[in-house]
Structure formats: C-alpha cells, structure tokens
Amino acid sequence: MNPRRVAITGLGVVAPLGNSVGALMAALMAGQSGVRRLTTPRGDGLRSPIAAGVTFDGAGFFAAPRLRMLDRVSQFALFAAAAAVADARLDFAVEARHRCGVCVGTSIGGAETTEQGYHTLYAERSDRIQPYSVINAMNNAAASWIGLEYGLEGANLTYSTACSSSAVAIGEAARRIQSNDADMMIAGGAEAPLAAGVLRAWEAMRTLASEDPRDPSSSCRPFAKNRTGLVLGEGAAFVVLEEWDHARARDATIHAEFAGYGITSEVTHITRPSVDGQARAMAAALRSANLQPADIGYINAHGTATLQNDAVETAAIKAIFGAAAYSIPVSSTKSMHGHLLGAAGALEFVITVLALERGIVPPTMHLSVPDPECDLDYVSGGARSDVTLRAAMSNSFAFGGTNAVLIVRADSTMT
C-alpha cells in the first residue's frame, strides 16, 4: 500500500523577524537581521551579549490566570499554532478530532520557569516556588496546551533531539498521516532559551559567535571564512499537515506537498558532525520523496556558522549532489533569525515552504569573506525572486547526533 499524500495547509510563526509569515519573509528577502545586543540583565557579563529575541508580550494574548500556567515557550507555541490553524481555515468542531493530533519539538522546554525556580530558591532563599512550575517547565507542556486548545484526541507527542527536534516532529507527524494513523496533525516547535543560565551554558561550550563591534546584527556569518559561531534565537513555528484528499475535499489552500523525510544518527561523537551522517539523512529524504538530486532546486541549510558544521554540511551536500551541488542555491537563514535550537527546524521548514510557494530564495547574509572549504552558491548577493522551484530541502542537524531532513514539493508538480 502506497503512503497517503500529505498537504501543508497552514503556516504560523513567532520569530525574531516578525510574528507572521508575511513579516518574516519580507524581512528575510530584505536581508534584515534580528540579531541584537542584549539590553536586559541576562546579558550582563557575557563575552558575547547578543541574541535574536522576539518582540512578544503574552499579556496581550492570554488572560492573567492562564498566563501564570504558561512558560514563554508555551506562549510562543500556542500563538504560532493558532496562526497555522487560522491560515488553514480549520474548524475542529466539524473534524473527527480523534483523527487529529499534535507533534511538537523543543530542546529545553520551559527554561524561564526553571531558571526562576532556582533564583527563588537560591538567590531569594525562599522555601516556596511558583505552584505551576512543574507543568510550566515540562517539555511536553506546549504540545499538551495545543491539544487542549483544540480538543484534539489523537496522538500528542513531544520530541527532544536538540537542534533537530522540530524537524523530527514534523517528519514524524507526516508519517502518521501517511500510514493512516491520523488525518491531520499540528506540527512544529518552540523554544525560549534566552535565560541567563542557558546563555552562560552555551557560552561555556565556546560555540557562540563573537559580537561584531561595528555591527552586532552581522555577528552570525554562516559559511564565511570569518565566522565565529552561532547566535541563539527564540520563537516558534507550526504547520498544519493533512491528508491530501481531506484537504481537497474542504477546498483548503495547499501551500505545498510534504514529500520526504530522512532521519539518521551519528555514532562517532556527541557534538561533532560527520559528512556521512548528514549525507545519509539527505539521501534518505530523497528516497522517501521518490525524487532525484536533480529535482531539488533549493536547500535551506542547517548552517549554524560554527567552524565544523558549515564545512561538514558543505561536504555532505557535495557527497549527495555531486557536481550539481555548485548550481543549487543554498542559504542559511540563521544569519538573520539566529539559531532557535529545538524550534530551528520548524522555522526553517516554514521558510522553505514559502520559498517554494512564492518562487523566491532568501539569502545568506554577512558572507563577505569566502571560505575555500565552503564554496557552494550560498545566495550571498541578496535574495532571488522569480525562481521556479519543483522541490526544496531543509536540513536540521543536532548535538546528540540526530540528523533530520525534510523535502517539500511545489504545487506545479502535483497531480
């Protein structure tokens, strides 16, 4: 039995470049950066006090009693999921809700709640912390709140595979539809890692970018010779996935077809990527989509701006695409929105879907010093428009070794 087809009918984001897909894409195409110098006390004492934060006030969207039960990560998730549901024009009151589910990816869950609890206990020396701390901080809180919001009775799943978490969530959600375990899934990821303790932990690993003294917004430089590391970001991105005929029957707008998903594990090192592991994930996604390398017209790269990842990912792309790798536009939008950790894959998947749908390719910004090891077409001269794409790929690779690759197919190839 052939897998059922999966349509992408809803998109929603909360991102450093805007809290709608329109604002996000406009900023990306203009080459704007959401990376800023931290002005809050959490940046005090950091060697590199920069991050890609979100302009978002939960009090404007949630009543006070509910807000006390929502960590910032769940606020992001609920907002972005609601935007995706609205975009899909869904009314769950008329859907078979036992056939609808949720898949969410997050790396660290309720970081702000956890940090506040420790501050209360050890800095304020109080013996009582906020009574909702456990449900605010648990990794599955965002998925649970989304399921409760819409009364979804199908699978409610949370994936935590570091920086590939939300790509895995989307891929596994699509598989549930393909295998007839669900008709519709809300899938994506959320992350709110800009807590002081998290920032210091990442700084201790020496993976964070050095602040550019002339222009902090240009501190994230994927694939450039003078790249110095990643910039942490926050936000959420969600999609509505549904079985193809179900979407057609209700006359839904289909942004693209979910085409393929590949997942592999590194078995060499917990933080060091390998060409083989990344290449196997791309090859698996192509097989899943029943596509050839020549069908891919754009790659949204993992592109963290760390010395190792960018060189390894470049080599992995060459391993799969051969000489054709040099003619495929490859961009790392992390240069503008930062690295959202567990939410990165979902945000970049949404960007990939929009690039495919609108015939545009976002750029890799701040790449003015080429690296001989990174010699592909990274769209460094600015965004490209009026591009015809049949299919596109989104790469997500992670500490811990879980590599996830997603492929979408354009409307023009659908029958």
C-alpha positions as CSV (number, residue, x, y, z in Angstrom):
1,M,0.0,0.0,0.0
2,N,1.4,3.4,-1.0
3,P,1.8,6.1,1.6
4,R,-1.0,8.6,1.7
5,R,-0.1,12.0,0.4
6,V,0.3,14.9,2.8
7,A,-0.7,18.5,2.1
8,I,0.6,21.5,4.0
9,T,-2.4,23.8,4.6
10,G,-1.4,26.1,7.5
11,L,1.7,28.1,8.5
12,G,2.3,30.2,11.6
13,V,5.3,31.7,13.3
14,V,6.6,33.8,16.2
15,A,10.1,34.8,15.1
16,P,12.9,37.3,15.6
17,L,12.0,38.8,12.2
18,G,8.2,39.1,12.8
19,N,5.2,37.3,14.2
20,S,3.6,36.5,10.9
21,V,4.8,34.7,7.8
22,G,4.4,37.9,5.8
23,A,6.6,39.9,8.1
24,L,9.1,37.1,8.3
25,M,9.5,36.7,4.6
26,A,9.6,40.4,3.9
27,A,12.5,40.8,6.4
28,L,14.3,37.8,5.0
29,M,14.1,39.0,1.5
30,A,15.3,42.4,2.5
31,G,18.3,40.8,4.3
32,Q,17.3,42.2,7.7
33,S,18.8,40.8,10.8
34,G,17.0,40.1,14.1
35,V,20.3,39.7,16.0
36,R,20.7,42.4,18.6
37,R,22.8,43.3,21.6
38,L,21.1,42.1,24.8
39,T,19.9,45.1,26.8
40,T,18.4,43.1,29.7
41,P,20.4,42.0,32.8
42,R,20.6,38.4,31.4
43,G,23.3,39.6,29.0
44,D,25.5,41.2,31.8
45,G,28.9,39.6,32.0
46,L,28.6,37.6,28.8
47,R,31.6,37.7,26.5
48,S,29.2,37.9,23.6
49,P,25.9,39.5,24.7
50,I,24.0,39.1,21.5
51,A,20.9,37.1,20.6
52,A,17.9,37.1,18.3
53,G,14.9,37.8,20.5
54,V,11.2,38.0,19.8
55,T,9.0,41.0,20.4
56,F,6.1,39.4,22.2
57,D,4.0,40.2,25.2
58,G,1.9,37.2,26.4
59,A,-0.3,39.5,28.4
60,G,-1.7,40.8,25.1
61,F,-3.0,37.3,24.1
62,F,-3.7,35.4,27.3
63,A,-5.8,36.2,30.4
64,A,-3.8,36.6,33.6
65,P,-4.9,33.3,35.3
66,R,-3.9,31.3,32.2
67,L,-0.7,33.2,31.7
68,R,0.5,32.0,35.1
69,M,0.4,28.5,33.7
70,L,2.3,29.2,30.5
71,D,6.0,29.4,30.3
72,R,7.2,31.7,27.5
73,V,7.9,28.6,25.3
74,S,4.2,27.6,25.5
75,Q,3.0,31.1,24.8
76,F,5.1,31.1,21.6
77,A,3.7,27.6,20.7
78,L,0.1,28.5,21.2
79,F,0.4,31.7,19.3
80,A,2.1,30.1,16.3
81,A,-0.1,27.1,16.3
82,A,-3.2,29.3,16.3
83,A,-1.8,31.3,13.3
84,A,-1.3,28.0,11.4
85,V,-4.8,26.8,12.3
86,A,-6.3,30.1,11.1
87,D,-4.2,30.0,7.9
88,A,-5.6,26.5,7.2
89,R,-9.2,27.8,7.9
90,L,-9.9,24.9,10.2
91,D,-12.9,24.4,12.4
92,F,-12.2,21.4,14.7
93,A,-15.8,21.4,15.8
94,V,-16.6,19.7,12.4
95,E,-13.5,17.5,12.3
96,A,-13.0,13.9,13.6
97,R,-10.8,15.0,16.4
98,H,-9.7,11.5,17.3
99,R,-8.0,11.5,13.9
100,C,-6.2,14.8,14.7
101,G,-3.0,15.1,16.8
102,V,-0.1,17.2,17.8
103,C,3.7,16.8,17.4
104,V,6.0,19.4,19.0
105,G,9.8,19.7,19.1
106,T,11.7,21.5,21.8
107,S,15.2,21.2,23.1
108,I,14.9,22.6,26.6
109,G,11.3,23.3,27.3
110,G,10.4,25.8,30.0
111,A,13.8,27.4,30.6
112,E,12.5,30.6,32.1
113,T,10.3,28.7,34.6
114,T,13.3,26.5,35.6
115,E,15.6,29.5,36.0
116,Q,13.1,31.5,38.0
117,G,12.6,28.5,40.4
118,Y,16.3,28.2,41.0
119,H,16.5,32.0,41.6
120,T,13.7,31.9,44.1
121,L,15.3,29.0,46.0
122,Y,18.9,30.0,46.0
123,A,19.1,33.8,45.4
124,E,16.0,34.8,47.3
125,R,16.4,31.9,49.7
126,S,12.7,31.2,49.7
127,D,11.3,27.8,50.5
128,R,8.4,28.2,48.1
129,I,8.3,28.4,44.4
130,Q,5.5,29.0,41.9
131,P,2.9,26.2,42.2
132,Y,2.7,25.7,38.5
133,S,6.4,25.2,38.0
134,V,6.2,21.6,37.0
135,I,3.6,22.0,34.3
136,N,5.2,25.2,33.1
137,A,8.6,23.6,32.7
138,M,7.9,20.1,31.4
139,N,9.0,19.6,27.8
140,N,5.6,18.3,26.7
141,A,3.7,21.4,28.1
142,A,3.5,23.1,24.7
143,A,2.1,20.1,22.9
144,S,-0.4,19.4,25.7
145,W,-1.7,23.0,25.7
146,I,-2.2,22.9,21.9
147,G,-4.1,19.6,22.2
148,L,-6.3,21.0,24.9
149,E,-6.9,24.3,23.0
150,Y,-8.5,22.4,20.1
151,G,-9.7,19.3,21.8
152,L,-7.5,17.0,19.7
153,E,-7.8,13.4,20.8
154,G,-5.2,11.8,18.5
155,A,-1.5,11.3,19.3
156,N,0.1,14.1,21.4
157,L,3.8,13.7,21.1
158,T,6.9,15.7,22.1
159,Y,10.3,15.2,20.5
160,S,13.5,16.5,22.1
161,T,16.5,15.8,19.8
162,A,18.3,19.1,20.4
163,C,18.6,21.3,17.3
164,S,16.6,18.8,15.0
165,S,13.7,18.5,17.5
166,S,11.0,20.3,15.4
167,A,12.2,18.9,12.1
168,V,11.7,15.4,13.6
169,A,8.3,16.4,15.0
170,I,7.2,17.5,11.5
171,G,8.6,14.4,9.9
172,E,7.0,12.0,12.4
173,A,3.7,13.9,12.1
174,A,3.7,13.4,8.4
175,R,4.4,9.7,8.8
176,R,1.3,9.4,11.0
177,I,-0.8,10.7,8.2
178,Q,1.0,8.7,5.5
179,S,0.4,5.5,7.5
180,N,-3.3,6.3,8.1
181,D,-2.9,6.8,11.8
182,A,-4.2,10.4,11.5
183,D,-5.9,12.6,9.0
184,M,-4.5,15.9,10.3
185,M,-1.6,17.0,12.6
186,I,-0.5,20.3,14.0
187,A,3.3,20.0,14.0
188,G,6.2,22.3,14.7
189,G,8.4,23.5,17.5
190,A,9.0,26.2,20.1
191,E,12.0,27.4,22.1
192,A,12.6,30.2,24.6
193,P,16.3,29.8,25.5
194,L,17.3,33.4,26.3
195,A,17.5,32.8,30.0
196,A,20.8,33.8,31.7
197,G,21.7,30.3,32.7
198,V,21.1,28.9,29.2
199,L,23.1,31.7,27.6
200,R,26.0,31.1,30.0
201,A,25.9,27.3,29.4
202,W,26.2,27.8,25.7
203,E,28.9,30.4,26.2
204,A,30.8,27.8,28.3
205,M,30.8,25.5,25.3
206,R,32.6,28.2,23.2
207,T,30.1,27.8,20.4
208,L,28.5,31.3,20.5
209,A,29.6,33.9,18.0
210,S,31.8,36.8,18.9
211,E,30.0,40.1,18.8
212,D,30.9,42.2,15.8
213,P,32.0,45.5,17.4
214,R,31.0,47.6,14.4
215,D,27.6,45.9,13.8
216,P,26.3,43.4,16.3
217,S,23.5,42.4,13.9
218,S,26.0,40.9,11.5
219,S,27.6,38.7,14.1
220,C,26.2,35.4,12.6
221,R,28.1,34.6,9.4
222,P,27.3,31.1,8.1
223,F,29.8,29.7,5.6
224,A,32.1,32.8,5.8
225,K,35.8,32.4,6.5
226,N,35.5,34.8,9.5
227,R,32.5,33.0,11.1
228,T,32.9,32.6,14.8
229,G,29.9,30.7,16.0
230,L,26.1,30.6,16.4
231,V,23.7,33.2,17.8
232,L,20.9,31.9,19.9
233,G,17.4,32.9,19.0
234,E,13.9,32.2,20.3
235,G,10.4,31.7,18.8
236,A,8.1,29.1,17.4
237,A,6.9,27.8,14.0
238,F,4.0,25.4,13.2
239,V,2.4,23.8,10.2
240,V,-0.9,22.1,9.6
241,L,-0.4,18.8,7.8
242,E,-3.4,16.9,6.5
243,E,-4.2,14.0,4.2
244,W,-4.3,15.2,0.6
245,D,-7.9,14.2,-0.2
246,H,-9.1,15.6,3.1
247,A,-7.6,18.9,2.3
248,R,-9.0,18.9,-1.3
249,A,-12.5,17.9,0.0
250,R,-12.7,21.0,2.2
251,D,-11.2,23.2,-0.5
252,A,-8.2,24.1,1.6
253,T,-5.4,26.2,0.2
254,I,-2.4,23.9,-0.2
255,H,0.9,25.7,0.2
256,A,3.0,22.7,-0.8
257,E,3.1,18.9,-0.6
258,F,5.1,17.3,2.1
259,A,7.3,15.0,0.1
260,G,10.1,13.3,2.1
261,Y,11.7,12.8,5.4
262,G,15.1,11.3,6.3
263,I,16.5,10.7,9.8
264,T,19.8,9.3,10.8
265,S,22.1,9.1,13.8
266,E,25.7,10.0,14.2
267,V,27.7,7.3,16.0
268,T,31.1,9.0,16.2
269,H,30.8,11.9,18.6
270,I,28.0,13.6,20.6
271,T,28.7,17.1,19.3
272,R,30.9,16.6,16.3
273,P,29.0,16.3,12.9
274,S,30.1,13.9,10.2
275,V,29.8,14.1,6.4
276,D,28.5,10.5,6.3
277,G,25.7,11.1,8.8
278,Q,24.4,14.2,7.2
279,A,24.7,12.8,3.7
280,R,22.7,9.7,4.7
281,A,19.9,11.8,6.0
282,M,19.7,13.8,2.8
283,A,19.8,10.5,0.7
284,A,17.0,9.0,2.9
285,A,14.8,12.1,2.4
286,L,15.2,11.9,-1.3
287,R,14.3,8.2,-1.3
288,S,11.3,8.9,0.9
289,A,10.2,11.6,-1.6
290,N,10.9,9.4,-4.6
291,L,13.0,12.3,-6.0
292,Q,16.4,12.5,-7.6
293,P,19.0,15.0,-6.5
294,A,18.4,16.9,-9.8
295,D,14.8,17.6,-8.6
296,I,16.0,19.8,-5.7
297,G,16.1,23.5,-6.6
298,Y,16.9,25.0,-3.2
299,I,18.4,23.9,0.1
300,N,17.8,25.7,3.4
301,A,20.9,24.6,5.2
302,H,21.4,23.9,8.8
303,G,24.3,26.5,8.5
304,T,25.0,27.3,12.2
305,A,28.1,29.5,11.5
306,T,30.2,27.2,13.6
307,L,33.6,26.2,12.1
308,Q,32.9,22.5,12.0
309,N,29.2,22.4,10.9
310,D,29.4,24.6,7.9
311,A,32.4,22.8,6.4
312,V,30.9,19.4,7.1
313,E,27.5,20.3,5.7
314,T,29.1,21.7,2.6
315,A,30.9,18.4,2.1
316,A,27.8,16.4,2.7
317,I,25.8,18.4,0.1
318,K,28.6,17.7,-2.4
319,A,28.5,14.0,-1.5
320,I,24.9,13.7,-2.4
321,F,24.6,16.2,-5.3
322,G,28.0,15.8,-6.9
323,A,29.0,18.4,-9.4
324,A,25.4,19.7,-9.4
325,A,25.9,20.9,-5.9
326,Y,27.5,24.0,-7.2
327,S,24.4,25.1,-9.2
328,I,21.9,24.7,-6.3
329,P,21.1,27.8,-4.3
330,V,21.9,27.1,-0.6
331,S,21.2,29.5,2.1
332,S,21.4,29.7,5.9
333,T,18.6,32.0,7.2
334,K,20.1,31.6,10.7
335,S,22.3,34.6,9.5
336,M,19.2,36.7,10.1
337,H,17.0,34.9,12.7
338,G,19.6,33.1,14.7
339,H,19.6,29.5,15.9
340,L,16.3,28.6,17.6
341,L,17.6,25.3,18.8
342,G,14.7,22.9,19.0
343,A,12.4,25.3,17.0
344,A,15.0,25.9,14.3
345,G,13.9,23.0,12.0
346,A,10.3,24.1,12.0
347,L,11.0,27.8,11.3
348,E,13.4,26.9,8.5
349,F,10.8,24.4,7.1
350,V,8.2,27.1,7.0
351,I,10.7,29.4,5.2
352,T,11.4,26.6,2.8
353,V,7.7,26.1,2.1
354,L,7.2,29.8,1.5
355,A,10.3,30.0,-0.8
356,L,8.9,27.2,-2.9
357,E,5.4,28.6,-3.0
358,R,6.4,32.2,-3.8
359,G,9.3,31.4,-6.1
360,I,11.9,33.2,-4.0
361,V,15.2,32.2,-2.4
362,P,16.3,34.0,0.8
363,P,19.9,35.0,1.2
364,T,22.8,34.0,3.4
365,M,23.7,37.4,4.9
366,H,27.1,38.7,6.1
367,L,29.1,36.4,3.8
368,S,31.7,38.9,2.6
369,V,34.8,36.8,3.3
370,P,34.6,33.5,1.4
371,D,35.9,30.3,2.9
372,P,37.6,27.9,0.4
373,E,36.1,24.9,2.2
374,C,32.6,26.4,1.8
375,D,32.4,27.0,-1.9
376,L,28.8,26.5,-2.9
377,D,26.2,29.0,-4.1
378,Y,25.1,30.5,-0.7
379,V,23.0,33.3,-2.2
380,S,25.3,35.8,-0.7
381,G,24.5,38.6,-3.0
382,G,21.0,39.1,-1.7
383,A,17.6,37.4,-2.2
384,R,16.5,36.0,-5.5
385,S,13.0,36.3,-6.9
386,D,11.1,34.8,-9.8
387,V,12.7,31.5,-9.3
388,T,11.0,28.3,-10.4
389,L,11.4,25.5,-7.9
390,R,10.0,22.0,-8.2
391,A,11.2,20.8,-4.8
392,A,13.2,22.1,-1.9
393,M,15.1,20.6,1.1
394,S,15.5,21.7,4.7
395,N,18.4,20.4,6.8
396,S,18.5,20.1,10.6
397,F,21.4,18.5,12.4
398,A,21.9,18.3,16.1
399,F,24.1,17.8,19.1
400,G,23.5,14.2,20.2
401,G,23.7,13.1,16.6
402,T,20.1,13.1,15.3
403,N,20.0,14.4,11.7
404,A,16.6,15.2,10.1
405,V,16.0,16.3,6.5
406,L,12.6,17.4,5.2
407,I,11.6,17.8,1.5
408,V,8.6,19.7,0.1
409,R,7.3,19.6,-3.5
410,A,5.7,22.5,-5.3
411,D,2.1,22.8,-6.5
412,S,3.2,22.7,-10.1
413,T,4.3,19.1,-9.7
414,M,1.1,18.0,-8.0
415,T,-1.4,15.7,-9.8
